[in-house]
């Protein structure tokens, strides 16, 4: 039993990129699939696939590396935790690394990067921050 599946998801990606694995497999959930698609759209990972069926579904995430072999994904940090949820309004959305990173926000319109949430004037729960 995993008490925080999102932290586990982020830790698996962080650990795999630190040891230069080409891909990582995580247990499937709709939230994790949407989060991995958002990371792909933002350019931190190269591809997302779903494999298996039923309760054996897995999300296959292909990690992205630069020409010299260093991971594009420099860091991942969980912001809102089960013991301390962080909610912010649209006017209080934080910027990561002076706007160079991405803060993932769970809004009423789904998971959005902080820049898109600012444009749409939406607040919500801060899920994680990602930077290159």
Backbone bond lengths (Angstrom), bond angles and torsions (degrees), N, CA, C in turn:
res aa  C-N    CA-C-N  psi(-1)  N-CA   C-N-CA  omega(-1)  CA-C   N-CA-C  phi
1 X - - - 1.456 - - 1.517 109.11 -
2 X 1.325 115.07 127.26 1.453 120.62 -179.80 1.527 108.35 -106.95
3 X 1.328 116.96 123.37 1.461 119.27 -175.39 1.532 112.84 -78.43
4 X 1.331 117.98 -23.99 1.464 120.80 177.73 1.529 109.57 -136.44
5 X 1.341 117.39 89.39 1.467 120.04 -176.36 1.520 113.86 -64.92
6 X 1.326 118.80 -27.67 1.465 120.66 179.71 1.530 110.30 -71.26
7 X 1.323 117.53 -40.83 1.473 120.18 175.52 1.520 110.75 -62.49
8 X 1.334 116.89 -40.91 1.457 121.55 177.20 1.528 110.47 -61.46
9 X 1.332 116.82 -43.90 1.466 123.08 178.07 1.530 110.40 -58.42
10 X 1.328 117.13 -49.50 1.467 121.26 -178.99 1.526 111.52 -65.95
11 X 1.330 117.09 -37.70 1.464 120.66 179.43 1.525 111.41 -66.85
12 X 1.319 117.58 -39.00 1.472 120.18 177.76 1.533 110.72 -62.68
13 X 1.328 117.12 -42.51 1.465 120.47 178.82 1.524 110.18 -66.35
14 X 1.330 117.38 -45.32 1.466 122.02 -179.71 1.531 111.06 -59.92
15 X 1.340 116.59 -46.93 1.465 120.62 -178.69 1.526 111.64 -65.78
16 X 1.328 117.64 -41.37 1.464 120.79 -179.56 1.521 111.06 -65.34
17 X 1.330 117.72 -38.70 1.464 119.34 -179.92 1.531 111.33 -72.11
18 X 1.336 117.55 -30.54 1.468 120.33 179.35 1.527 112.46 -67.57
19 X 1.344 117.04 -29.61 1.470 120.16 179.29 1.518 111.77 -104.14
20 X 1.337 117.39 15.72 1.472 124.74 174.60 1.520 114.11 59.37
21 X 1.324 116.88 38.42 1.465 120.47 173.96 1.525 108.33 -71.16
22 X 1.328 118.47 143.86 1.471 119.82 178.42 1.521 112.61 -71.48
23 X 1.338 117.03 -31.67 1.459 119.59 -179.30 1.527 109.63 -151.56
24 X 1.334 114.14 166.53 1.460 120.53 178.47 1.522 107.98 -140.46
25 X 1.324 116.19 146.03 1.452 122.48 -179.76 1.523 109.42 -113.83
26 X 1.328 116.28 131.95 1.465 121.63 179.22 1.528 109.04 -129.37
27 X 1.334 118.22 152.36 1.464 120.39 176.66 1.530 110.87 -61.25
28 X 1.324 116.60 143.80 1.464 122.44 -174.75 1.529 112.42 -77.57
29 X 1.315 115.61 138.71 1.464 123.60 163.42 1.522 105.77 -153.50
30 X 1.330 116.73 157.17 1.462 120.15 -179.11 1.522 111.03 -61.41
31 X 1.333 116.34 -40.76 1.459 120.84 -178.39 1.526 111.04 -64.18
32 X 1.342 117.03 -45.88 1.468 120.89 179.60 1.518 111.26 -64.81
33 X 1.343 116.85 -36.53 1.459 120.55 178.20 1.527 110.03 -64.68
34 X 1.328 117.85 -45.00 1.462 121.17 178.22 1.531 111.45 -64.49
35 X 1.328 116.74 -39.09 1.460 120.66 178.55 1.526 110.75 -65.45
36 X 1.329 117.80 -41.53 1.463 120.05 178.96 1.526 111.47 -69.42
37 X 1.342 118.31 -34.88 1.470 120.17 175.15 1.525 110.87 -65.21
38 X 1.334 116.94 -38.33 1.461 120.41 177.20 1.528 110.58 -64.62
39 X 1.335 117.51 -41.30 1.471 120.71 177.69 1.524 110.66 -64.05
40 X 1.322 117.25 -35.16 1.465 120.49 176.55 1.526 110.49 -67.57
41 X 1.336 117.05 -45.50 1.463 121.06 179.37 1.530 112.24 -61.59
42 X 1.327 116.34 -33.25 1.464 120.70 179.54 1.528 112.20 -81.78
43 X 1.344 118.32 -8.39 1.458 121.97 174.57 1.509 115.64 91.24
44 X 1.334 118.35 16.50 1.464 120.63 -179.18 1.522 112.79 -89.21
45 X 1.337 117.83 -27.32 1.464 122.12 176.62 1.520 107.95 -129.04
46 X 1.344 116.90 160.19 1.461 118.72 -172.87 1.522 114.17 -92.86
47 X 1.337 119.01 -34.60 1.464 118.59 -177.60 1.522 110.63 -155.98
48 X 1.335 115.13 154.25 1.465 123.19 178.71 1.522 107.92 -133.05
49 X 1.341 116.65 128.16 1.461 121.90 177.73 1.527 108.79 -134.09
50 X 1.325 115.92 150.80 1.464 121.25 174.63 1.517 107.34 -108.72
51 X 1.333 116.47 129.38 1.465 120.48 178.98 1.526 109.25 -125.54
52 X 1.313 115.48 158.74 1.460 120.70 -179.55 1.512 111.49 83.94
53 X 1.341 114.83 -179.23 1.451 119.33 178.34 1.520 109.53 -148.61
54 X 1.313 116.15 160.76 1.458 120.76 179.36 1.512 111.67 65.12
55 X 1.320 115.94 -133.75 1.464 120.33 -177.83 1.534 112.38 -81.40
56 X 1.332 117.25 -5.95 1.466 121.20 179.80 1.524 112.74 -96.86
57 X 1.332 118.17 14.78 1.461 120.38 -179.03 1.521 110.84 -65.46
58 X 1.318 114.85 140.26 1.460 122.38 177.73 1.520 108.76 -131.49
59 X 1.319 116.51 149.85 1.454 121.85 173.05 1.521 106.78 -103.48
60 X 1.330 116.27 120.28 1.461 122.05 178.24 1.527 108.00 -95.91
61 X 1.307 117.66 120.00 1.461 122.67 -177.96 1.521 108.60 -113.81
62 X 1.338 116.72 118.87 1.463 121.85 175.50 1.517 107.89 -88.67
63 X 1.326 115.58 122.04 1.463 120.71 -177.31 1.519 110.64 -81.57
64 X 1.313 116.14 156.22 1.454 122.30 -176.35 1.523 109.25 -111.06
65 X 1.346 115.70 135.97 1.463 121.52 179.83 1.519 109.28 -129.59
66 X 1.335 115.90 152.25 1.467 120.21 177.96 1.533 109.41 -80.22
67 X 1.329 116.63 177.97 1.467 121.03 -177.36 1.528 112.24 -61.45
68 X 1.338 117.13 -33.83 1.470 119.44 -178.85 1.529 112.62 -85.45
69 X 1.340 117.87 3.41 1.457 121.44 174.71 1.515 115.28 93.82
70 X 1.326 118.45 -1.10 1.461 119.36 178.79 1.528 109.36 -82.60
71 X 1.332 117.13 145.08 1.464 119.31 -177.67 1.531 111.74 -67.89
72 X 1.331 116.72 140.55 1.464 121.79 175.69 1.518 109.00 -66.85
73 X 1.307 116.42 -35.15 1.463 123.03 179.84 1.525 108.93 -83.39
74 X 1.337 116.83 99.85 1.461 120.30 -177.38 1.518 112.32 -81.53
75 X 1.322 117.09 -32.70 1.452 118.31 -178.27 1.509 113.71 -160.30
76 X 1.320 114.60 149.53 1.463 123.76 175.71 1.519 107.03 -133.25
77 X 1.322 116.95 136.40 1.448 119.88 179.27 1.520 109.35 -140.48
78 X 1.320 117.21 127.46 1.467 122.09 177.46 1.520 108.12 -77.83
79 X 1.306 117.96 128.68 1.461 121.89 -179.20 1.525 111.88 -97.97
80 X 1.331 117.53 -56.22 1.452 122.10 -179.22 1.517 108.43 -91.70
81 X 1.310 116.71 125.48 1.457 121.49 -177.03 1.522 109.32 -116.13
82 X 1.334 118.34 162.83 1.467 119.28 -179.53 1.533 113.22 -58.65
83 X 1.295 117.80 -32.80 1.463 120.63 179.74 1.517 113.80 -83.60
84 X 1.314 117.53 -16.31 1.465 121.33 -178.17 1.519 109.12 -150.28
85 X 1.305 116.50 93.07 1.459 121.76 178.95 1.525 109.37 -78.75
86 X 1.336 116.56 138.49 1.461 121.80 179.36 1.523 109.90 -112.95
87 X 1.313 115.89 116.67 1.460 121.52 177.22 1.519 108.60 -117.41
88 X 1.324 116.74 139.56 1.463 121.12 178.13 1.523 109.79 -135.86
89 X 1.307 115.13 155.33 1.455 120.97 173.73 1.518 109.90 -84.04
90 X 1.314 116.66 172.06 1.465 120.35 -177.27 1.519 112.04 -64.55
91 X 1.320 117.85 -27.40 1.465 121.15 -179.34 1.526 112.47 -82.45
92 X 1.326 118.34 -10.57 1.464 122.11 -177.70 1.523 113.77 -111.96
93 X 1.328 118.43 13.91 1.469 120.28 -178.66 1.527 110.17 -64.84
94 X 1.338 117.20 128.00 1.467 119.72 -178.65 1.525 112.22 -75.44
95 X 1.326 115.41 157.61 1.462 121.43 172.93 1.524 107.36 -107.58
96 X 1.315 115.69 138.29 1.456 121.17 -179.02 1.527 109.05 -100.89
97 X 1.310 117.45 127.04 1.471 123.22 179.50 1.522 111.94 52.13
98 X 1.300 116.96 44.21 1.457 120.85 178.68 1.517 113.14 65.56
99 X 1.319 117.08 28.67 1.458 121.14 179.81 1.517 113.90 93.30
100 X 1.345 118.10 -1.99 1.471 120.88 -179.44 1.527 112.16 -82.88
101 X 1.317 117.62 -23.13 1.457 121.61 176.94 1.513 110.02 -99.24
102 X 1.320 115.36 -172.06 1.458 121.58 -179.09 1.517 109.37 -130.77
103 X 1.322 115.93 134.57 1.460 121.76 171.44 1.521 106.32 -106.71
104 X 1.325 117.03 125.68 1.459 122.09 -179.51 1.524 108.45 -90.11
105 X 1.346 115.50 127.19 1.455 121.80 -176.82 1.526 109.13 -119.83
106 X 1.333 116.31 132.09 1.460 121.12 175.01 1.523 107.27 -91.92
107 X 1.335 116.65 109.45 1.456 121.86 -176.68 1.524 110.29 -111.39
108 X 1.313 115.63 -179.13 1.460 119.89 176.18 1.529 111.08 -69.42
109 X 1.325 118.08 -14.66 1.463 123.65 177.82 1.526 112.27 -101.38
110 X 1.333 117.53 13.62 1.457 121.86 179.80 1.520 111.57 102.12
111 X 1.324 116.44 -169.46 1.458 121.51 179.13 1.521 109.69 -76.61
112 X 1.330 116.20 130.12 1.460 121.23 -179.23 1.519 109.61 -136.51
113 X 1.345 117.31 148.62 1.458 119.01 168.96 1.525 109.28 -70.30
114 X 1.321 117.37 157.82 1.465 121.10 -175.99 1.523 112.89 -58.86
115 X 1.329 117.90 -35.54 1.463 120.44 -179.10 1.528 111.20 -64.55
116 X 1.332 116.64 -42.20 1.469 121.03 179.30 1.522 110.79 -69.37
117 X 1.332 116.95 -38.54 1.469 120.37 178.64 1.530 110.23 -64.31
118 X 1.339 116.91 -36.85 1.471 120.61 176.68 1.524 111.02 -64.04
119 X 1.344 116.43 -44.02 1.471 120.80 179.78 1.524 111.54 -61.33
120 X 1.330 115.83 -41.53 1.462 120.28 -178.25 1.532 112.84 -84.92
121 X 1.355 116.72 -2.23 1.463 123.09 -178.33 1.532 111.61 56.61
122 X 1.356 114.79 50.38 1.457 121.57 179.81 1.521 109.99 -117.69
123 X 1.306 116.97 137.66 1.455 122.39 172.06 1.514 108.83 -107.71
124 X 1.313 117.05 -177.67 1.465 120.34 179.16 1.497 111.51 164.56
125 X 1.320 115.54 -159.57 1.457 121.72 -179.19 1.530 109.88 -87.23
126 X 1.326 116.32 130.66 1.467 121.32 177.30 1.528 108.04 -78.63
127 X 1.320 117.10 115.45 1.465 120.90 -176.89 1.537 111.05 -85.92
128 X 1.337 116.71 -58.08 1.461 120.59 -177.92 1.509 110.23 -158.86
129 X 1.332 115.33 167.56 1.457 120.93 172.51 1.514 108.38 -121.52
130 X 1.328 115.69 143.61 1.461 122.69 -176.27 1.520 107.50 -133.09
131 X 1.333 116.59 140.09 1.471 119.01 177.19 1.517 110.29 -145.24
132 X 1.350 114.68 158.97 1.468 121.10 179.86 1.508 110.72 -103.22
